[in-house]
Amino acid sequence: MPLRGGEAELPRTRPTEQPRSLNPRQEAQLVTLYRAGEHSVSELEDLFGITRSTVYRALQRDTRRQHAGATVRNATCERP
């Protein structure tokens, strides 16, 4: 669309991510409580004041980190 005199075109940007609901320390605590079997997903929702999907995303990120770490360890420990 043509600009009128004196108007500058604004750069187009991608939408930014929303800030995470949990900081890294809280996320680690949530994962620890869940993996120890001390709390259900519903209890964690209430305890941290977050939604069910946020709980599952935190658990999924932890699982990905564990798999990535295992892959790196296995790759560095293999001998020819």
C-alpha positions as CSV (number, residue, x, y, z in Angstrom):
1,M,0.0,0.0,0.0
2,P,1.4,3.4,-0.9
3,L,2.5,5.6,1.9
4,R,1.2,9.1,2.3
5,G,3.7,12.0,2.7
6,G,5.8,11.9,5.9
7,E,4.7,8.4,6.9
8,A,7.4,5.8,7.4
9,E,6.8,2.2,6.6
10,L,7.0,0.0,9.7
11,P,9.2,-3.1,9.4
12,R,7.3,-6.4,9.3
13,T,8.2,-8.6,12.2
14,R,7.2,-12.1,13.3
15,P,5.0,-12.4,16.3
16,T,7.2,-12.8,19.4
17,E,6.9,-15.8,21.8
18,Q,5.0,-15.3,25.0
19,P,7.1,-15.5,28.1
20,R,7.2,-18.9,29.7
21,S,4.8,-19.4,32.6
22,L,7.5,-21.1,34.7
23,N,11.1,-20.1,35.2
24,P,13.7,-22.8,34.8
25,R,13.8,-23.5,38.6
26,Q,10.0,-23.9,38.8
27,E,10.0,-26.1,35.7
28,A,12.7,-28.4,37.3
29,Q,10.7,-28.6,40.5
30,L,7.5,-29.5,38.6
31,V,9.3,-32.3,36.7
32,T,10.8,-33.6,39.9
33,L,7.5,-33.7,41.7
34,Y,5.8,-35.4,38.8
35,R,8.6,-38.0,38.1
36,A,8.7,-38.9,41.8
37,G,5.0,-39.7,41.6
38,E,4.2,-37.2,44.4
39,H,1.7,-35.2,42.4
40,S,-0.7,-35.7,39.5
41,V,-1.0,-33.3,36.6
42,S,-4.1,-31.8,38.1
43,E,-2.4,-31.2,41.4
44,L,0.6,-29.6,39.6
45,E,-1.8,-27.3,37.7
46,D,-3.2,-26.0,41.0
47,L,0.1,-25.9,42.8
48,F,1.9,-23.8,40.1
49,G,-1.2,-21.9,38.9
50,I,-0.8,-23.1,35.3
51,T,-2.8,-25.0,32.7
52,R,-2.6,-28.7,32.0
53,S,-1.0,-28.0,28.6
54,T,1.8,-26.1,30.3
55,V,2.5,-29.0,32.6
56,Y,2.7,-31.4,29.6
57,R,5.0,-29.0,27.7
58,A,7.3,-28.8,30.6
59,L,7.4,-32.6,30.9
60,Q,8.0,-32.9,27.2
61,R,10.9,-30.4,27.2
62,D,12.5,-32.4,30.0
63,T,12.1,-35.7,28.1
64,R,13.7,-34.1,25.0
65,R,16.6,-32.8,27.1
66,Q,17.1,-36.3,28.6
67,H,17.2,-37.9,25.2
68,A,19.5,-35.2,23.8
69,G,21.9,-35.7,26.7
70,A,21.8,-39.5,26.3
71,T,22.6,-39.2,22.6
72,V,25.5,-36.9,23.2
73,R,26.9,-39.2,26.0
74,N,26.5,-42.3,23.8
75,A,28.2,-40.6,20.9
76,T,31.2,-39.5,23.0
77,C,31.5,-42.9,24.8
78,E,31.6,-45.1,21.7
79,R,34.9,-46.4,20.8
80,P,35.9,-47.5,17.3
